[in-house]
Amino acid sequence: MMNSTKTHSLFFVCLSICFLCFFSCTETDDSKDMYSLHIQGNSSLVKSGSSLQCTYQMNKKTSLDSLAIIYDGSKIQTIAKPDTLFSCPIPDSVVGRKSISIKFYSEGKMEMHTKHITIVSDVRVKLKKTHTIRMYNHDSEAYTQGLEWHNGVFYESTGQYGFSSVRKVDPETGKVLIIKKLPETAFGEGLTRVGDSIIQITWKSQIGYIYRADNLNKIGEFSYATEGWGLCNDGTYLYMSDGSEYIYVYSLPHITKIKQFPVYDHIGAVSFLNELEFINGHIFANIYQTDEIVEIDPRTGKVLQRFDLSGILPDNFKHRNIDVLNGIAYDSENNRIFVTGKNWPKLFEISL
Ligand SMILES: [Ca+2]
């Protein structure tokens, strides 16, 4: 027969186990989120400068003192004793994927919930037709990948393995004044002039070349991590495209990557950004495989205007090797814009 002391001990051990189990279960309940956050509407299509309607649900009986709204890492607003439906103001700034976090403050505790949203441009862009002002000759064997105007001549980069080059071209005749061939392994892409130098990038070899602008003698090389498509500069930064919706920003003169930003219109991301040109504070980009050029604000990534160049090359100049529109150049002294295409026999001055 079990003595009464042992019976009592066993009883207390069992009681203790039940007690511990109860409190550990209660602790698990305590760790459950006090709040749930919901964003109303389409979080993948939030207009820059608009307001996002948010709601929260209280999963535990508590007293909410205030909440703070954190947008893209910065606090933008605090609301005391908020209603369950509240507005999150979206700053009129940079487009793309952003985070929005809500910090709930209640009874000395803070709980944060984060959602990801996509900010599109608030600028509703319509396709605008361009007009040809003048037509020039262009080398119909130049697979144009980069075009720039400086001091009365065009600087041009051409592509294709075994045929890539950098060249200086007389605008009036289309005659090639100086040409330097690239290695067989390099596929020439975007090109831009910085001071007395011409900078050219290549498609997949992640190597860029630097030349003297006067004689196109190579004076340096540099590397980068993406594909190289288009290139332009504003005197302080180089802007590079890689066929995606991103533009990569490099500092000058040492070509060091600073950042990248995505380009969006009012519908979504604008990808296949190709040849670039910097004109009056904005970046102009060919959209690969289309007859369109977009105008981009480099401070926000928003598309400001969209231009339709379809039909610019008359049918009687088309031949079997004609490829897509590519190449934008700007003569800032005379405010002239030029465009051409891959293997196009003509080059055009246009008005936007
Ligand atoms: Ca250009």
Boltz pocket constraint, residues with backbone or C-beta under 6 A from the ligand:
constraints:
  - pocket:
      binder: B
      contacts: [[A, 146], [A, 147], [A, 148], [A, 191], [A, 231], [A, 232], [A, 275], [A, 276], [A, 277], [A, 327], [A, 328], [A, 329]]
      max_distance: 6.0
